[in-house]
């Protein structure tokens, strides 16, 4: 597969996922959809299945293609590292099906994902899963989504949607194959001591490990889906792990600014924008080394002048300035392909050219978030947000309570909401950088969470019930 064929498939899938059903039926508005709901649902299933088939075919083809290449091959159209990116792009497009099936609810989507993916799909029981999905998908009112083609390992193999007028429901299915699995489920169905003893006697240690694996998978699936579709609130499962389902804040996005930056970058113009006084966004045209270098310089120089130390510009010689600019940490949008919170690219209102330039990195988006200004904006809205000291941050790190949480210059961002003390996780940062949510919207959402927790009480994330820190530990800078 080459890039041109892949781009055609991506645009075809985007059309099918976002507009295929409406345009096929000639529906013009929500009233038309409501009046033809059963026909509309069936057509949605039809076009989603076609998009899904294209994405599955291309992912498996690229996997097979990458297995026959090495990075040093000079006679190939694409290198393994490039094919790896292409697979990630296809997976990001495939995620659109999961997001739509979950009602575009970030909280529900994150419950489906379990962790990073390991191994090649061709080495797993993917054929059994796709065959079962194909069987379900022969029904026009069913849509079965094999979850192994998503960007992350998921809680089970299939997500099954049943959509008819008056009945719309979803379920999750784990697909097992092999004589050992079949024998184990027969023993479970019999639910007797003799049946289990007979199974373990026949399959020995391998059977015990397989049974434990099945129990663990069921436990994870139940825990993940227990609050699927739940109303906002605080929930406590059997394992005492607390989950906050956040309010449905109506986010505002700066997508229009992204489109404008792309147009400027293509024309070779200065393509830097500041969003809500605390976030710098730069579009870097990668079509030539000169444009790429200039765009990267613009991004870092703007961040230095606007946020870091504008007064020192005239005091630095060229060598010192270059050193200062290199020390600025920028974030690339393509890093978002590894974020569990990434909203799928096809669901974004971008022009086709901009979408393809974005996902293939022909124009790179570079971000610089200035946490002190973000904290100042939070405090201006009456929120108790601030930096924890390095000592307090390191103490939380040593206890494992900051695993996976972002830190800024060695300091975590903390905030108080209701009776609880929290450390700001990567989700809010990723919303701003990778989903293009305005920082002002994130601040409004934090205010809603604070009000919700104050109303219902709790939780405190500390196992001992003691807050992680107090108001006095929060510093504005």
Secondary structure, 3 states (H helix, E strand, C coil): CCHHHHHHHHHHHHHHHHCHHHHHHCCCCHHHHHHCHHHHHHHHHHHHHHHHHHHHHHHHHHHHHHHCCCCCCCCCCCCHHHHHHHHHHHHHHHHHHHHHHCCCCHHHHHHHEEECCCCCHHHCCHHHHHHHHHHHHCCCCEEEEEHHHCCCEECCCEEEEEEECCEEEEEEECCCCCHHHHHHHHHHHHCCHHHHHHHHHHHHHHHHHHHHHHHHHHHHHHHHHCCCCCCCEEEECCCCCEEEECCCCCCCECHHHHHHHHHHHHCCCCCEEEECCCEEEEEEECCCHHHHHHHHHHHHHHHHHHHHCHHHHHHCCHHHHHHHHHCCCCEEHHHHHHCCCCCCHHHCCCCHHHHHHHHCCCEEEEEEECHHHHHHHHHHCCCEEEECCHHHHHHHHHCCCCCCCCEECCEEEEEEECCEEEECCHHHHHHHHHCCECHHHHHHHHHHHHHHHHHHCCCCCCCCCCCCCCHHHCECC
